[in-house]
Structures are given as C-alpha cells and as structure tokens.
C-alpha cells in the first residue's frame, strides 16, 4: 500500500515539471530582490549627484552676487 501511495501519486514527469516551475520562481524572486537593491543604489547615487550639482550652482551664484546696502544683485554675465 505504501508503494502505491508514496511513489505513484507524482509521476516522474510531474516531479520534473514541479521542480522546474519552483526553480524558475526562485530565479524570478532572486532577480527581483537583486534589482530592487540595485535600483536603491542608483537612486542614492542620483540624489548625491543632484546635491553636488546644487552646491556647485549655489557657489557660482554666490560668487557672482554683489551686496549693496538694501539688496543683493546678481550679474548674469558673470555666471557665464
């Protein structure tokens, strides 16, 4: 009775199909998790790049600004 219930419930073909489907699912989940962490790294690099660009632009604007008694004026020609 055990032989009938244990070995013949899943045929060899069924076991192969299940194994390949589970292996494909594992590869898909692993790929999604890897790409998610890679994407997070790209987002962090982009934010850092934008911060650096903002500091450069702020420095350029500050260098071309002149302070008068009541206002701060920026000469656009000095920016170029």
mmJSON file of the N, C-alpha and C atoms, coordinates in Angstrom:
{"data_MODEL":{"atom_site":{
"group_PDB":["ATOM","ATOM","ATOM","ATOM","ATOM","ATOM","ATOM","ATOM","ATOM","ATOM","ATOM","ATOM","ATOM","ATOM","ATOM","ATOM","ATOM","ATOM","ATOM","ATOM","ATOM","ATOM","ATOM","ATOM","ATOM","ATOM","ATOM","ATOM","ATOM","ATOM","ATOM","ATOM","ATOM","ATOM","ATOM","ATOM","ATOM","ATOM","ATOM","ATOM","ATOM","ATOM","ATOM","ATOM","ATOM","ATOM","ATOM","ATOM","ATOM","ATOM","ATOM","ATOM","ATOM","ATOM","ATOM","ATOM","ATOM","ATOM","ATOM","ATOM","ATOM","ATOM","ATOM","ATOM","ATOM","ATOM","ATOM","ATOM","ATOM","ATOM","ATOM","ATOM","ATOM","ATOM","ATOM","ATOM","ATOM","ATOM","ATOM","ATOM","ATOM","ATOM","ATOM","ATOM","ATOM","ATOM","ATOM","ATOM","ATOM","ATOM","ATOM","ATOM","ATOM","ATOM","ATOM","ATOM","ATOM","ATOM","ATOM","ATOM","ATOM","ATOM","ATOM","ATOM","ATOM","ATOM","ATOM","ATOM","ATOM","ATOM","ATOM","ATOM","ATOM","ATOM","ATOM","ATOM","ATOM","ATOM","ATOM","ATOM","ATOM","ATOM","ATOM","ATOM","ATOM","ATOM","ATOM","ATOM","ATOM","ATOM","ATOM","ATOM","ATOM","ATOM","ATOM","ATOM","ATOM","ATOM","ATOM","ATOM","ATOM","ATOM","ATOM","ATOM","ATOM","ATOM","ATOM","ATOM","ATOM","ATOM","ATOM","ATOM","ATOM","ATOM","ATOM","ATOM","ATOM","ATOM","ATOM","ATOM","ATOM","ATOM","ATOM","ATOM","ATOM","ATOM","ATOM","ATOM","ATOM","ATOM","ATOM","ATOM","ATOM","ATOM","ATOM","ATOM","ATOM","ATOM","ATOM","ATOM","ATOM","ATOM","ATOM","ATOM","ATOM","ATOM","ATOM","ATOM","ATOM","ATOM","ATOM","ATOM","ATOM","ATOM","ATOM","ATOM","ATOM","ATOM","ATOM","ATOM","ATOM","ATOM","ATOM","ATOM","ATOM","ATOM","ATOM","ATOM","ATOM","ATOM","ATOM","ATOM","ATOM","ATOM","ATOM","ATOM","ATOM","ATOM","ATOM","ATOM","ATOM","ATOM","ATOM","ATOM","ATOM","ATOM","ATOM","ATOM","ATOM","ATOM","ATOM","ATOM","ATOM","ATOM","ATOM","ATOM","ATOM","ATOM","ATOM","ATOM"],
"id":[1,2,3,4,5,6,7,8,9,10,11,12,13,14,15,16,17,18,19,20,21,22,23,24,25,26,27,28,29,30,31,32,33,34,35,36,37,38,39,40,41,42,43,44,45,46,47,48,49,50,51,52,53,54,55,56,57,58,59,60,61,62,63,64,65,66,67,68,69,70,71,72,73,74,75,76,77,78,79,80,81,82,83,84,85,86,87,88,89,90,91,92,93,94,95,96,97,98,99,100,101,102,103,104,105,106,107,108,109,110,111,112,113,114,115,116,117,118,119,120,121,122,123,124,125,126,127,128,129,130,131,132,133,134,135,136,137,138,139,140,141,142,143,144,145,146,147,148,149,150,151,152,153,154,155,156,157,158,159,160,161,162,163,164,165,166,167,168,169,170,171,172,173,174,175,176,177,178,179,180,181,182,183,184,185,186,187,188,189,190,191,192,193,194,195,196,197,198,199,200,201,202,203,204,205,206,207,208,209,210,211,212,213,214,215,216,217,218,219,220,221,222,223,224,225,226,227,228,229,230,231,232,233,234,235,236,237,238,239,240],
"type_symbol":["N","C","C","N","C","C","N","C","C","N","C","C","N","C","C","N","C","C","N","C","C","N","C","C","N","C","C","N","C","C","N","C","C","N","C","C","N","C","C","N","C","C","N","C","C","N","C","C","N","C","C","N","C","C","N","C","C","N","C","C","N","C","C","N","C","C","N","C","C","N","C","C","N","C","C","N","C","C","N","C","C","N","C","C","N","C","C","N","C","C","N","C","C","N","C","C","N","C","C","N","C","C","N","C","C","N","C","C","N","C","C","N","C","C","N","C","C","N","C","C","N","C","C","N","C","C","N","C","C","N","C","C","N","C","C","N","C","C","N","C","C","N","C","C","N","C","C","N","C","C","N","C","C","N","C","C","N","C","C","N","C","C","N","C","C","N","C","C","N","C","C","N","C","C","N","C","C","N","C","C","N","C","C","N","C","C","N","C","C","N","C","C","N","C","C","N","C","C","N","C","C","N","C","C","N","C","C","N","C","C","N","C","C","N","C","C","N","C","C","N","C","C","N","C","C","N","C","C","N","C","C","N","C","C","N","C","C","N","C","C"],
"label_atom_id":["N","CA","C","N","CA","C","N","CA","C","N","CA","C","N","CA","C","N","CA","C","N","CA","C","N","CA","C","N","CA","C","N","CA","C","N","CA","C","N","CA","C","N","CA","C","N","CA","C","N","CA","C","N","CA","C","N","CA","C","N","CA","C","N","CA","C","N","CA","C","N","CA","C","N","CA","C","N","CA","C","N","CA","C","N","CA","C","N","CA","C","N","CA","C","N","CA","C","N","CA","C","N","CA","C","N","CA","C","N","CA","C","N","CA","C","N","CA","C","N","CA","C","N","CA","C","N","CA","C","N","CA","C","N","CA","C","N","CA","C","N","CA","C","N","CA","C","N","CA","C","N","CA","C","N","CA","C","N","CA","C","N","CA","C","N","CA","C","N","CA","C","N","CA","C","N","CA","C","N","CA","C","N","CA","C","N","CA","C","N","CA","C","N","CA","C","N","CA","C","N","CA","C","N","CA","C","N","CA","C","N","CA","C","N","CA","C","N","CA","C","N","CA","C","N","CA","C","N","CA","C","N","CA","C","N","CA","C","N","CA","C","N","CA","C","N","CA","C","N","CA","C","N","CA","C","N","CA","C","N","CA","C","N","CA","C","N","CA","C","N","CA","C","N","CA","C","N","CA","C"],
"label_alt_id":[null,null,null,null,null,null,null,null,null,null,null,null,null,null,null,null,null,null,null,null,null,null,null,null,null,null,null,null,null,null,null,null,null,null,null,null,null,null,null,null,null,null,null,null,null,null,null,null,null,null,null,null,null,null,null,null,null,null,null,null,null,null,null,null,null,null,null,null,null,null,null,null,null,null,null,null,null,null,null,null,null,null,null,null,null,null,null,null,null,null,null,null,null,null,null,null,null,null,null,null,null,null,null,null,null,null,null,null,null,null,null,null,null,null,null,null,null,null,null,null,null,null,null,null,null,null,null,null,null,null,null,null,null,null,null,null,null,null,null,null,null,null,null,null,null,null,null,null,null,null,null,null,null,null,null,null,null,null,null,null,null,null,null,null,null,null,null,null,null,null,null,null,null,null,null,null,null,null,null,null,null,null,null,null,null,null,null,null,null,null,null,null,null,null,null,null,null,null,null,null,null,null,null,null,null,null,null,null,null,null,null,null,null,null,null,null,null,null,null,null,null,null,null,null,null,null,null,null,null,null,null,null,null,null,null,null,null,null,null,null],
"label_comp_id":["UNK","UNK","UNK","UNK","UNK","UNK","UNK","UNK","UNK","UNK","UNK","UNK","UNK","UNK","UNK","UNK","UNK","UNK","UNK","UNK","UNK","UNK","UNK","UNK","UNK","UNK","UNK","UNK","UNK","UNK","UNK","UNK","UNK","UNK","UNK","UNK","UNK","UNK","UNK","UNK","UNK","UNK","UNK","UNK","UNK","UNK","UNK","UNK","UNK","UNK","UNK","UNK","UNK","UNK","UNK","UNK","UNK","UNK","UNK","UNK","UNK","UNK","UNK","UNK","UNK","UNK","UNK","UNK","UNK","UNK","UNK","UNK","UNK","UNK","UNK","UNK","UNK","UNK","UNK","UNK","UNK","UNK","UNK","UNK","UNK","UNK","UNK","UNK","UNK","UNK","UNK","UNK","UNK","UNK","UNK","UNK","UNK","UNK","UNK","UNK","UNK","UNK","UNK","UNK","UNK","UNK","UNK","UNK","UNK","UNK","UNK","UNK","UNK","UNK","UNK","UNK","UNK","UNK","UNK","UNK","UNK","UNK","UNK","UNK","UNK","UNK","UNK","UNK","UNK","UNK","UNK","UNK","UNK","UNK","UNK","UNK","UNK","UNK","UNK","UNK","UNK","UNK","UNK","UNK","UNK","UNK","UNK","UNK","UNK","UNK","UNK","UNK","UNK","UNK","UNK","UNK","UNK","UNK","UNK","UNK","UNK","UNK","UNK","UNK","UNK","UNK","UNK","UNK","UNK","UNK","UNK","UNK","UNK","UNK","UNK","UNK","UNK","UNK","UNK","UNK","UNK","UNK","UNK","UNK","UNK","UNK","UNK","UNK","UNK","UNK","UNK","UNK","UNK","UNK","UNK","UNK","UNK","UNK","UNK","UNK","UNK","UNK","UNK","UNK","UNK","UNK","UNK","UNK","UNK","UNK","UNK","UNK","UNK","UNK","UNK","UNK","UNK","UNK","UNK","UNK","UNK","UNK","UNK","UNK","UNK","UNK","UNK","UNK","UNK","UNK","UNK","UNK","UNK","UNK","UNK","UNK","UNK","UNK","UNK","UNK"],
"label_asym_id":["A","A","A","A","A","A","A","A","A","A","A","A","A","A","A","A","A","A","A","A","A","A","A","A","A","A","A","A","A","A","A","A","A","A","A","A","A","A","A","A","A","A","A","A","A","A","A","A","A","A","A","A","A","A","A","A","A","A","A","A","A","A","A","A","A","A","A","A","A","A","A","A","A","A","A","A","A","A","A","A","A","A","A","A","A","A","A","A","A","A","A","A","A","A","A","A","A","A","A","A","A","A","A","A","A","A","A","A","A","A","A","A","A","A","A","A","A","A","A","A","A","A","A","A","A","A","A","A","A","A","A","A","A","A","A","A","A","A","A","A","A","A","A","A","A","A","A","A","A","A","A","A","A","A","A","A","A","A","A","A","A","A","A","A","A","A","A","A","A","A","A","A","A","A","A","A","A","A","A","A","A","A","A","A","A","A","A","A","A","A","A","A","A","A","A","A","A","A","A","A","A","A","A","A","A","A","A","A","A","A","A","A","A","A","A","A","A","A","A","A","A","A","A","A","A","A","A","A","A","A","A","A","A","A","A","A","A","A","A","A"],
"label_entity_id":["1","1","1","1","1","1","1","1","1","1","1","1","1","1","1","1","1","1","1","1","1","1","1","1","1","1","1","1","1","1","1","1","1","1","1","1","1","1","1","1","1","1","1","1","1","1","1","1","1","1","1","1","1","1","1","1","1","1","1","1","1","1","1","1","1","1","1","1","1","1","1","1","1","1","1","1","1","1","1","1","1","1","1","1","1","1","1","1","1","1","1","1","1","1","1","1","1","1","1","1","1","1","1","1","1","1","1","1","1","1","1","1","1","1","1","1","1","1","1","1","1","1","1","1","1","1","1","1","1","1","1","1","1","1","1","1","1","1","1","1","1","1","1","1","1","1","1","1","1","1","1","1","1","1","1","1","1","1","1","1","1","1","1","1","1","1","1","1","1","1","1","1","1","1","1","1","1","1","1","1","1","1","1","1","1","1","1","1","1","1","1","1","1","1","1","1","1","1","1","1","1","1","1","1","1","1","1","1","1","1","1","1","1","1","1","1","1","1","1","1","1","1","1","1","1","1","1","1","1","1","1","1","1","1","1","1","1","1","1","1"],
"label_seq_id":[1,1,1,2,2,2,3,3,3,4,4,4,5,5,5,6,6,6,7,7,7,8,8,8,9,9,9,10,10,10,11,11,11,12,12,12,13,13,13,14,14,14,15,15,15,16,16,16,17,17,17,18,18,18,19,19,19,20,20,20,21,21,21,22,22,22,23,23,23,24,24,24,25,25,25,26,26,26,27,27,27,28,28,28,29,29,29,30,30,30,31,31,31,32,32,32,33,33,33,34,34,34,35,35,35,36,36,36,37,37,37,38,38,38,39,39,39,40,40,40,41,41,41,42,42,42,43,43,43,44,44,44,45,45,45,46,46,46,47,47,47,48,48,48,49,49,49,50,50,50,51,51,51,52,52,52,53,53,53,54,54,54,55,55,55,56,56,56,57,57,57,58,58,58,59,59,59,60,60,60,61,61,61,62,62,62,63,63,63,64,64,64,65,65,65,66,66,66,67,67,67,68,68,68,69,69,69,70,70,70,71,71,71,72,72,72,73,73,73,74,74,74,75,75,75,76,76,76,77,77,77,78,78,78,79,79,79,80,80,80],
"pdbx_PDB_ins_code":[null,null,null,null,null,null,null,null,null,null,null,null,null,null,null,null,null,null,null,null,null,null,null,null,null,null,null,null,null,null,null,null,null,null,null,null,null,null,null,null,null,null,null,null,null,null,null,null,null,null,null,null,null,null,null,null,null,null,null,null,null,null,null,null,null,null,null,null,null,null,null,null,null,null,null,null,null,null,null,null,null,null,null,null,null,null,null,null,null,null,null,null,null,null,null,null,null,null,null,null,null,null,null,null,null,null,null,null,null,null,null,null,null,null,null,null,null,null,null,null,null,null,null,null,null,null,null,null,null,null,null,null,null,null,null,null,null,null,null,null,null,null,null,null,null,null,null,null,null,null,null,null,null,null,null,null,null,null,null,null,null,null,null,null,null,null,null,null,null,null,null,null,null,null,null,null,null,null,null,null,null,null,null,null,null,null,null,null,null,null,null,null,null,null,null,null,null,null,null,null,null,null,null,null,null,null,null,null,null,null,null,null,null,null,null,null,null,null,null,null,null,null,null,null,null,null,null,null,null,null,null,null,null,null,null,null,null,null,null,null],
"Cartn_x":[0.82,0.0,0.873,1.964,2.842,3.452,3.832,4.428,3.424,2.198,1.174,0.947,0.867,0.591,1.831,3.009,4.206,4.832,4.911,5.677,4.833,3.597,2.797,1.845,1.852,1.0,1.549,2.866,3.514,4.379,4.082,4.906,6.216,7.123,8.426,8.26,7.38,7.143,6.567,5.648,5.055,6.107,6.995,8.062,8.997,9.317,10.186,9.528,8.257,7.532,7.486,7.166,7.126,8.496,9.546,10.896,11.279,11.022,11.381,10.563,9.301,8.475,8.962,9.3,9.809,11.174,12.021,13.333,13.167,12.263,12.001,11.461,10.588,10.048,11.15,12.038,13.154,14.074,14.359,15.203,14.515,13.232,12.48,12.495,12.228,12.211,13.602,14.631,16.004,16.361,15.981,16.246,15.544,14.312,13.562,14.21,14.613,15.258,16.59,17.361,18.652,18.454,17.526,17.295,16.741,15.974,15.439,16.566,17.534,18.658,19.545,19.704,20.497,19.841,18.53,17.782,17.91,17.861,18.045,19.414,20.432,21.771,21.825,21.136,21.096,20.376,19.317,18.579,19.452,20.174,21.067,22.164,22.714,23.757,23.193,21.978,21.35,21.11,20.636,20.399,21.714,22.763,24.072,24.579,24.364,24.773,24.011,22.722,21.919,22.332,22.678,23.15,24.459,25.359,26.637,26.419,25.55,25.257,24.633,23.757,23.143,24.172,25.136,26.195,27.057,27.345,28.143,27.399,26.119,25.316,25.178,24.958,24.846,26.15,27.269,28.564,28.786,28.381,28.541,27.67,26.453,25.559,26.088,26.559,27.082,28.336,29.158,30.381,30.081,28.974,28.656,27.749,27.321,26.413,27.211,26.624,27.216,26.226,26.737,25.874,25.913,24.747,24.604,23.917,23.619,23.08,21.722,20.832,19.483,19.148,19.956,19.59,20.833,20.585,21.64,21.343,22.295,22.07,23.018,22.516,23.285,23.479,24.716,25.041,25.064,24.092,24.044,25.266,25.914,27.093,28.252,28.34,29.406,29.195,27.965,27.669,28.167,28.248,28.683,30.168],
"Cartn_y":[-1.193,0.0,1.271,1.28,2.452,2.732,1.696,1.875,2.543,2.147,2.725,4.202,4.529,5.904,6.786,6.27,7.079,7.386,6.452,6.641,6.917,6.591,6.724,7.917,8.681,9.866,10.898,11.108,12.019,11.213,11.316,10.61,11.362,10.767,11.376,12.694,12.726,13.941,15.052,14.697,15.683,16.277,15.435,15.929,16.862,16.541,17.404,18.758,18.728,19.974,20.834,20.229,20.976,21.554,20.753,21.224,22.402,22.301,23.385,24.648,24.49,25.656,26.337,25.539,26.115,26.762,26.149,26.732,28.057,28.098,29.339,30.425,30.058,31.016,31.544,30.667,31.088,32.052,31.782,32.678,34.032,34.041,35.285,36.12,35.493,36.212,36.742,35.931,36.371,37.561,37.511,38.617,39.894,39.783,40.961,41.579,40.74,41.262,41.923,41.328,41.907,43.245,43.293,44.536,45.63,45.247,46.24,46.908,46.126,46.715,47.524,47.067,47.801,49.139,49.137,50.369,51.351,50.844,51.718,52.392,51.642,52.221,53.304,53.083,54.094,55.358,55.192,56.35,57.146,56.454,57.154,57.907,57.297,57.962,59.188,59.097,60.23,61.388,61.074,62.117,62.796,62.015,62.589,63.479,63.051,63.844,65.166,65.125,66.354,67.306,66.756,67.604,68.297,67.566,68.146,69.226,68.964,69.963,71.212,71.024,72.165,73.009,72.341,73.082,73.864,73.273,73.963,75.182,75.012,76.129,77.222,76.823,77.82,78.584,77.889,78.562,79.538,79.169,80.061,81.296,81.113,82.264,83.168,82.57,83.372,84.139,83.548,84.223,85.409,85.351,86.447,87.497,87.275,88.228,89.363,90.531,91.698,92.216,92.569,93.045,94.564,95.139,96.585,96.849,98.055,98.391,97.759,97.773,97.285,95.986,95.571,94.387,93.64,92.441,91.618,91.518,91.852,91.766,90.731,90.044,89.004,89.441,89.445,89.815,88.544,88.361,87.138,86.95,88.033,87.926,87.253,87.438,86.807,85.298,84.839,83.409,82.641,83.3,82.63,82.654],
"Cartn_z":[0.0,0.0,0.0,0.759,0.809,-0.554,-1.243,-2.564,-3.509,-3.396,-4.259,-3.914,-2.642,-2.237,-2.32,-2.01,-1.932,-3.269,-4.154,-5.375,-6.613,-6.577,-7.786,-7.763,-6.692,-6.671,-7.654,-7.609,-8.537,-9.487,-10.744,-11.719,-11.909,-12.615,-12.866,-13.624,-14.577,-15.349,-14.468,-13.587,-12.683,-11.758,-11.229,-10.359,-11.116,-12.344,-13.147,-13.406,-13.752,-14.011,-12.75,-11.612,-10.358,-10.008,-10.173,-9.867,-10.754,-12.047,-12.957,-12.693,-12.361,-12.032,-10.754,-9.74,-8.498,-8.704,-9.532,-9.826,-10.579,-11.535,-12.263,-11.35,-10.445,-9.484,-8.567,-8.13,-7.274,-8.016,-9.284,-10.08,-10.243,-10.493,-10.654,-9.374,-8.242,-6.966,-6.632,-6.862,-6.608,-7.497,-8.755,-9.67,-9.256,-8.821,-8.378,-7.147,-6.19,-4.986,-5.312,-6.215,-6.599,-7.306,-8.245,-8.979,-8.079,-7.066,-6.14,-5.353,-4.881,-4.151,-5.093,-6.324,-7.307,-7.622,-7.737,-8.014,-6.857,-5.63,-4.469,-4.501,-4.913,-5.033,-6.094,-7.204,-8.261,-7.804,-7.05,-6.542,-5.583,-4.705,-3.774,-4.519,-5.561,-6.35,-7.06,-7.547,-8.229,-7.265,-6.064,-5.06,-4.695,-4.51,-4.19,-5.328,-6.562,-7.719,-7.776,-7.522,-7.532,-6.412,-5.259,-4.161,-4.538,-5.157,-5.579,-6.628,-7.587,-8.619,-8.004,-7.03,-6.351,-5.617,-4.976,-4.283,-5.267,-6.417,-7.438,-7.968,-8.262,-8.777,-7.725,-6.469,-5.4,-5.23,-5.343,-5.243,-6.376,-7.578,-8.732,-8.595,-8.125,-7.946,-6.838,-5.755,-4.646,-5.058,-5.917,-6.351,-7.258,-7.985,-8.907,-8.286,-7.059,-6.409,-5.778,-5.83,-5.165,-4.139,-2.995,-1.917,-1.904,-2.01,-1.878,-0.545,-0.266,1.054,1.33,0.358,0.608,-0.113,-1.041,-1.819,-2.282,-2.725,-3.314,-4.795,-5.63,-7.075,-7.672,-8.67,-9.355,-10.79,-11.227,-12.603,-13.446,-14.358,-15.166,-16.051,-16.434,-17.295,-16.568,-15.272,-14.501,-14.361,-14.501,-14.395,-15.605,-16.747,-17.962,-18.004],
"occupancy":[1.0,1.0,1.0,1.0,1.0,1.0,1.0,1.0,1.0,1.0,1.0,1.0,1.0,1.0,1.0,1.0,1.0,1.0,1.0,1.0,1.0,1.0,1.0,1.0,1.0,1.0,1.0,1.0,1.0,1.0,1.0,1.0,1.0,1.0,1.0,1.0,1.0,1.0,1.0,1.0,1.0,1.0,1.0,1.0,1.0,1.0,1.0,1.0,1.0,1.0,1.0,1.0,1.0,1.0,1.0,1.0,1.0,1.0,1.0,1.0,1.0,1.0,1.0,1.0,1.0,1.0,1.0,1.0,1.0,1.0,1.0,1.0,1.0,1.0,1.0,1.0,1.0,1.0,1.0,1.0,1.0,1.0,1.0,1.0,1.0,1.0,1.0,1.0,1.0,1.0,1.0,1.0,1.0,1.0,1.0,1.0,1.0,1.0,1.0,1.0,1.0,1.0,1.0,1.0,1.0,1.0,1.0,1.0,1.0,1.0,1.0,1.0,1.0,1.0,1.0,1.0,1.0,1.0,1.0,1.0,1.0,1.0,1.0,1.0,1.0,1.0,1.0,1.0,1.0,1.0,1.0,1.0,1.0,1.0,1.0,1.0,1.0,1.0,1.0,1.0,1.0,1.0,1.0,1.0,1.0,1.0,1.0,1.0,1.0,1.0,1.0,1.0,1.0,1.0,1.0,1.0,1.0,1.0,1.0,1.0,1.0,1.0,1.0,1.0,1.0,1.0,1.0,1.0,1.0,1.0,1.0,1.0,1.0,1.0,1.0,1.0,1.0,1.0,1.0,1.0,1.0,1.0,1.0,1.0,1.0,1.0,1.0,1.0,1.0,1.0,1.0,1.0,1.0,1.0,1.0,1.0,1.0,1.0,1.0,1.0,1.0,1.0,1.0,1.0,1.0,1.0,1.0,1.0,1.0,1.0,1.0,1.0,1.0,1.0,1.0,1.0,1.0,1.0,1.0,1.0,1.0,1.0,1.0,1.0,1.0,1.0,1.0,1.0,1.0,1.0,1.0,1.0,1.0,1.0,1.0,1.0,1.0,1.0,1.0,1.0],
"B_iso_or_equiv":[0.0,0.0,0.0,0.0,0.0,0.0,0.0,0.0,0.0,0.0,0.0,0.0,0.0,0.0,0.0,0.0,0.0,0.0,0.0,0.0,0.0,0.0,0.0,0.0,0.0,0.0,0.0,0.0,0.0,0.0,0.0,0.0,0.0,0.0,0.0,0.0,0.0,0.0,0.0,0.0,0.0,0.0,0.0,0.0,0.0,0.0,0.0,0.0,0.0,0.0,0.0,0.0,0.0,0.0,0.0,0.0,0.0,0.0,0.0,0.0,0.0,0.0,0.0,0.0,0.0,0.0,0.0,0.0,0.0,0.0,0.0,0.0,0.0,0.0,0.0,0.0,0.0,0.0,0.0,0.0,0.0,0.0,0.0,0.0,0.0,0.0,0.0,0.0,0.0,0.0,0.0,0.0,0.0,0.0,0.0,0.0,0.0,0.0,0.0,0.0,0.0,0.0,0.0,0.0,0.0,0.0,0.0,0.0,0.0,0.0,0.0,0.0,0.0,0.0,0.0,0.0,0.0,0.0,0.0,0.0,0.0,0.0,0.0,0.0,0.0,0.0,0.0,0.0,0.0,0.0,0.0,0.0,0.0,0.0,0.0,0.0,0.0,0.0,0.0,0.0,0.0,0.0,0.0,0.0,0.0,0.0,0.0,0.0,0.0,0.0,0.0,0.0,0.0,0.0,0.0,0.0,0.0,0.0,0.0,0.0,0.0,0.0,0.0,0.0,0.0,0.0,0.0,0.0,0.0,0.0,0.0,0.0,0.0,0.0,0.0,0.0,0.0,0.0,0.0,0.0,0.0,0.0,0.0,0.0,0.0,0.0,0.0,0.0,0.0,0.0,0.0,0.0,0.0,0.0,0.0,0.0,0.0,0.0,0.0,0.0,0.0,0.0,0.0,0.0,0.0,0.0,0.0,0.0,0.0,0.0,0.0,0.0,0.0,0.0,0.0,0.0,0.0,0.0,0.0,0.0,0.0,0.0,0.0,0.0,0.0,0.0,0.0,0.0,0.0,0.0,0.0,0.0,0.0,0.0,0.0,0.0,0.0,0.0,0.0,0.0],
"pdbx_formal_charge":[null,null,null,null,null,null,null,null,null,null,null,null,null,null,null,null,null,null,null,null,null,null,null,null,null,null,null,null,null,null,null,null,null,null,null,null,null,null,null,null,null,null,null,null,null,null,null,null,null,null,null,null,null,null,null,null,null,null,null,null,null,null,null,null,null,null,null,null,null,null,null,null,null,null,null,null,null,null,null,null,null,null,null,null,null,null,null,null,null,null,null,null,null,null,null,null,null,null,null,null,null,null,null,null,null,null,null,null,null,null,null,null,null,null,null,null,null,null,null,null,null,null,null,null,null,null,null,null,null,null,null,null,null,null,null,null,null,null,null,null,null,null,null,null,null,null,null,null,null,null,null,null,null,null,null,null,null,null,null,null,null,null,null,null,null,null,null,null,null,null,null,null,null,null,null,null,null,null,null,null,null,null,null,null,null,null,null,null,null,null,null,null,null,null,null,null,null,null,null,null,null,null,null,null,null,null,null,null,null,null,null,null,null,null,null,null,null,null,null,null,null,null,null,null,null,null,null,null,null,null,null,null,null,null,null,null,null,null,null,null],
"auth_seq_id":[1,1,1,2,2,2,3,3,3,4,4,4,5,5,5,6,6,6,7,7,7,8,8,8,9,9,9,10,10,10,11,11,11,12,12,12,13,13,13,14,14,14,15,15,15,16,16,16,17,17,17,18,18,18,19,19,19,20,20,20,21,21,21,22,22,22,23,23,23,24,24,24,25,25,25,26,26,26,27,27,27,28,28,28,29,29,29,30,30,30,31,31,31,32,32,32,33,33,33,34,34,34,35,35,35,36,36,36,37,37,37,38,38,38,39,39,39,40,40,40,41,41,41,42,42,42,43,43,43,44,44,44,45,45,45,46,46,46,47,47,47,48,48,48,49,49,49,50,50,50,51,51,51,52,52,52,53,53,53,54,54,54,55,55,55,56,56,56,57,57,57,58,58,58,59,59,59,60,60,60,61,61,61,62,62,62,63,63,63,64,64,64,65,65,65,66,66,66,67,67,67,68,68,68,69,69,69,70,70,70,71,71,71,72,72,72,73,73,73,74,74,74,75,75,75,76,76,76,77,77,77,78,78,78,79,79,79,80,80,80],
"auth_comp_id":["UNK","UNK","UNK","UNK","UNK","UNK","UNK","UNK","UNK","UNK","UNK","UNK","UNK","UNK","UNK","UNK","UNK","UNK","UNK","UNK","UNK","UNK","UNK","UNK","UNK","UNK","UNK","UNK","UNK","UNK","UNK","UNK","UNK","UNK","UNK","UNK","UNK","UNK","UNK","UNK","UNK","UNK","UNK","UNK","UNK","UNK","UNK","UNK","UNK","UNK","UNK","UNK","UNK","UNK","UNK","UNK","UNK","UNK","UNK","UNK","UNK","UNK","UNK","UNK","UNK","UNK","UNK","UNK","UNK","UNK","UNK","UNK","UNK","UNK","UNK","UNK","UNK","UNK","UNK","UNK","UNK","UNK","UNK","UNK","UNK","UNK","UNK","UNK","UNK","UNK","UNK","UNK","UNK","UNK","UNK","UNK","UNK","UNK","UNK","UNK","UNK","UNK","UNK","UNK","UNK","UNK","UNK","UNK","UNK","UNK","UNK","UNK","UNK","UNK","UNK","UNK","UNK","UNK","UNK","UNK","UNK","UNK","UNK","UNK","UNK","UNK","UNK","UNK","UNK","UNK","UNK","UNK","UNK","UNK","UNK","UNK","UNK","UNK","UNK","UNK","UNK","UNK","UNK","UNK","UNK","UNK","UNK","UNK","UNK","UNK","UNK","UNK","UNK","UNK","UNK","UNK","UNK","UNK","UNK","UNK","UNK","UNK","UNK","UNK","UNK","UNK","UNK","UNK","UNK","UNK","UNK","UNK","UNK","UNK","UNK","UNK","UNK","UNK","UNK","UNK","UNK","UNK","UNK","UNK","UNK","UNK","UNK","UNK","UNK","UNK","UNK","UNK","UNK","UNK","UNK","UNK","UNK","UNK","UNK","UNK","UNK","UNK","UNK","UNK","UNK","UNK","UNK","UNK","UNK","UNK","UNK","UNK","UNK","UNK","UNK","UNK","UNK","UNK","UNK","UNK","UNK","UNK","UNK","UNK","UNK","UNK","UNK","UNK","UNK","UNK","UNK","UNK","UNK","UNK","UNK","UNK","UNK","UNK","UNK","UNK"],
"auth_asym_id":["A","A","A","A","A","A","A","A","A","A","A","A","A","A","A","A","A","A","A","A","A","A","A","A","A","A","A","A","A","A","A","A","A","A","A","A","A","A","A","A","A","A","A","A","A","A","A","A","A","A","A","A","A","A","A","A","A","A","A","A","A","A","A","A","A","A","A","A","A","A","A","A","A","A","A","A","A","A","A","A","A","A","A","A","A","A","A","A","A","A","A","A","A","A","A","A","A","A","A","A","A","A","A","A","A","A","A","A","A","A","A","A","A","A","A","A","A","A","A","A","A","A","A","A","A","A","A","A","A","A","A","A","A","A","A","A","A","A","A","A","A","A","A","A","A","A","A","A","A","A","A","A","A","A","A","A","A","A","A","A","A","A","A","A","A","A","A","A","A","A","A","A","A","A","A","A","A","A","A","A","A","A","A","A","A","A","A","A","A","A","A","A","A","A","A","A","A","A","A","A","A","A","A","A","A","A","A","A","A","A","A","A","A","A","A","A","A","A","A","A","A","A","A","A","A","A","A","A","A","A","A","A","A","A","A","A","A","A","A","A"],
"auth_atom_id":["N","CA","C","N","CA","C","N","CA","C","N","CA","C","N","CA","C","N","CA","C","N","CA","C","N","CA","C","N","CA","C","N","CA","C","N","CA","C","N","CA","C","N","CA","C","N","CA","C","N","CA","C","N","CA","C","N","CA","C","N","CA","C","N","CA","C","N","CA","C","N","CA","C","N","CA","C","N","CA","C","N","CA","C","N","CA","C","N","CA","C","N","CA","C","N","CA","C","N","CA","C","N","CA","C","N","CA","C","N","CA","C","N","CA","C","N","CA","C","N","CA","C","N","CA","C","N","CA","C","N","CA","C","N","CA","C","N","CA","C","N","CA","C","N","CA","C","N","CA","C","N","CA","C","N","CA","C","N","CA","C","N","CA","C","N","CA","C","N","CA","C","N","CA","C","N","CA","C","N","CA","C","N","CA","C","N","CA","C","N","CA","C","N","CA","C","N","CA","C","N","CA","C","N","CA","C","N","CA","C","N","CA","C","N","CA","C","N","CA","C","N","CA","C","N","CA","C","N","CA","C","N","CA","C","N","CA","C","N","CA","C","N","CA","C","N","CA","C","N","CA","C","N","CA","C","N","CA","C","N","CA","C","N","CA","C","N","CA","C","N","CA","C","N","CA","C","N","CA","C"],
"pdbx_PDB_model_num":[1,1,1,1,1,1,1,1,1,1,1,1,1,1,1,1,1,1,1,1,1,1,1,1,1,1,1,1,1,1,1,1,1,1,1,1,1,1,1,1,1,1,1,1,1,1,1,1,1,1,1,1,1,1,1,1,1,1,1,1,1,1,1,1,1,1,1,1,1,1,1,1,1,1,1,1,1,1,1,1,1,1,1,1,1,1,1,1,1,1,1,1,1,1,1,1,1,1,1,1,1,1,1,1,1,1,1,1,1,1,1,1,1,1,1,1,1,1,1,1,1,1,1,1,1,1,1,1,1,1,1,1,1,1,1,1,1,1,1,1,1,1,1,1,1,1,1,1,1,1,1,1,1,1,1,1,1,1,1,1,1,1,1,1,1,1,1,1,1,1,1,1,1,1,1,1,1,1,1,1,1,1,1,1,1,1,1,1,1,1,1,1,1,1,1,1,1,1,1,1,1,1,1,1,1,1,1,1,1,1,1,1,1,1,1,1,1,1,1,1,1,1,1,1,1,1,1,1,1,1,1,1,1,1,1,1,1,1,1,1]
}}}
